[in-house]
Amino acid sequence: MNAAVTVDLAAPRTRLALLLLLAPAVIWLFGLIVLPHIDLAMLSLRTRIAPRTYQLGLDNYRTFVDEPLYWHTFVRTAAISVLATLCTLLIAFPVAWYIAKIARGHAKSVLFIGCLIPFWVSETVRTLGWMILLRESGVLPRLLADLGITAQPVELLYHDATILVGLVYTSMLFMVVPLVSALESLDDALIEAAYDLGGNAWSILRQIVLPHAAPGIAAGSIVVFMLTLGNYLTPTLLGGKNSLWFTEQIYAQFITRFNWEQGAAFGFVLLLLSTAMVWLGLQLTGQKFGDVMRRS
């Protein structure tokens, strides 16, 4: 009887202790994420009709639909973000495979640190490094001219390809980490058995490796796509004033034009796009969001 009473008393204490432990995180999430989003949502539905006079409506979203420049920038940002995610996956997968399955001992740690070193400095410094390397008077154009490949140094900045290179470079680590985590759990005996049964490299990759690594691929793709879609610094610096990146439109509405209502609407349009793309990606790959997040 006493034991039963002790168990009954312990359960509420355990729940209370758990709630107290979770309280700081819940307060942080609610205060710094939930409340600002609610405020921005209300702001996006507000239209200024006179000084300090507003009315609720969808005029800010209607402006996005009616203005071709905003649509063009929105679609362009989404397309380049998807392309950057695919390029990052194609480059990161062999790197992750080598780290997880081929490298041994200290070599694995050295390779992993090699992927991490560029992120020891800020994104601004990394992007400025690309500008020094690619500008007309930079290292690479001069090298191409000295080798006779070009008649004179050419400007390699301010192109879509340059933006793509910068986005892939900036996001590489966030694809490599979940891929390494997924591939390390793959039993080598499965691959050896597949070879013994007559499988070739392509069939093993398609039927064993990729299905096993699917949660890591989905996790890395989601993180890279979200980071690329919301990136402001890299497209602006490498693409110049004609980069036409949607986050630049949001920045212009908030900071340059002081039109917070329109900027909030653009922000929620971008949030809707990212949510839709993540949902579509999970549906196409047959992954569950909880499994993917455990790989992130």
Residue, then its C-alpha position, 0 to 999 in steps of 0.5 A: m500500500n505504501a509503495a503504491v502511494t509512493v509511486d502515485l506521488a512520484a509521478p506528479r513530481t516527475r512531470l513537474a520536474l520535466l515541465l520545469l526543465l522544458a519551461p525555459a525552452v518553451i518560453w524562448l520559442f514562444g517569445l522569440i519565434v511564435l510571438p514575432h510571427i503572429d505580430l508579422a502575420m497581423l502586420s502583413l494583413r494591415t494596409r495603410i490608408a492614411p497617416r497612422t490609419y490602417q485597415l485589415g485586408l489582403d492588399n499587400y499580398r495582392t501587390f505581390v500577385d499583380e507586380p511582375l517583378y516580384w513574381h519573377t524574383f520569387v520564381r527565380t529565387a526558388a529555382i536557383s535554390v532548388l538547383a543549388t540544393l541539387c548541386t550541393l547533394l551531388i558534390a557532398f554525397p561522394v565526400a560523405w561516402y568517402i568520410a563514412k566508408i573509406a577513410r579510417g582513423h585520423a584521416k576521417s577526422v582530418l577530412f571532417i575538420g577540412c569541411l568545417i574549417p571554412f565555417w570558422v569565419s563568418e559568411t561575410v568573410r567567406t563571400l568577400g574571399w570569393m569576390i577577391l578571387l573572381r573579380e576582374s582584377g582578382v586571382l582567377p581572371r589574371l591566372l586565366a589571362d596568364l595561361g592564354i585561356t582569355a585574352q584579358p582578365v574577365e569579370l567573373l562576378y555578377h553572374d547566376a553561376t557565380i551566385l550558385v557557386g557561392l550558395v553551394y560553398t556556403s551550404m556544403l557542411f549542412m549536407v555533408v553532416p546528415l549524409v555522413s550520419a546516415l551512411e555510417s549506419l549502413d552495414d558494410a556486410l549488405i554491400e559485400a553480400a550484394y556484390d557476392l550475389g552479382g550486383n554492380a555498383w549502380s544497382i547497389l547504389r540504387q537499391i541499397v545505399l540510396p534507400h538507406a541514406a534517404p533520411g539523411i538526403a532529405a534532412g540535408s536537402i531541407v536544411v540546405f534549401m531553407l538556408t539558400l532560400g533565405n540567404y541574403l548576403t551571398p546573392t547580394l554580394l556575388g550577384g550585385k545589384n541585378s541579383l534579383w533575390f527575393t530576400e533582397q526585396i524583403y530587405a528593401q521593403f523593411i529597411t529602404r522603403f519603411n513599408w513593414e506591412q509589405g515586407a511582412a507579406f513578402g516574408f510570409v510568402l517566402l515562408l509559404l514557399s519553403t513550407a510547400m517545397v519541404w512538404l513536396g520533397l517529403q511526399l516525393t521521397g516518402q519520408k516522415f518529417g520526424d525521421v528526417m529531423r532526427r538526422s538533422 
